[in-house]
């Protein structure tokens, strides 16, 4: 189910966070997250490409600046 996949996604994101904090390699964590996201997209008749394109179109004209490595949108 989407709910089960979402639970799995949270577990994988938590593992990523632990490895970032511990300065450990993150390649496996990122791959696992991508697999879960692909599963959720597929279950909803979407492709990762469609999701990325949709997100890009939402943000491509946003204005803002980087503050300590984080993008902060203009109001």
Secondary structure in CASP SS format (residue, H / E / C, confidence):
PFRMAT SS
TARGET T0000
AUTHOR 0000-0000-0000
METHOD secondary structure of the structure
MODEL  1
X C 1.00
X H 1.00
X H 1.00
X H 1.00
X H 1.00
X H 1.00
X H 1.00
X H 1.00
X H 1.00
X H 1.00
X H 1.00
X H 1.00
X H 1.00
X H 1.00
X H 1.00
X H 1.00
X H 1.00
X H 1.00
X H 1.00
X H 1.00
X H 1.00
X C 1.00
X C 1.00
X C 1.00
X C 1.00
X C 1.00
X H 1.00
X H 1.00
X H 1.00
X H 1.00
X H 1.00
X H 1.00
X H 1.00
X H 1.00
X H 1.00
X H 1.00
X H 1.00
X H 1.00
X H 1.00
X H 1.00
X H 1.00
X H 1.00
X H 1.00
X C 1.00
X C 1.00
X C 1.00
X C 1.00
X H 1.00
X H 1.00
X H 1.00
X H 1.00
X H 1.00
X H 1.00
X H 1.00
X H 1.00
X H 1.00
X H 1.00
X H 1.00
X H 1.00
X C 1.00
X C 1.00
X C 1.00
X C 1.00
X E 1.00
X E 1.00
X E 1.00
X E 1.00
X C 1.00
X C 1.00
X E 1.00
X E 1.00
X E 1.00
X E 1.00
X C 1.00
X C 1.00
END
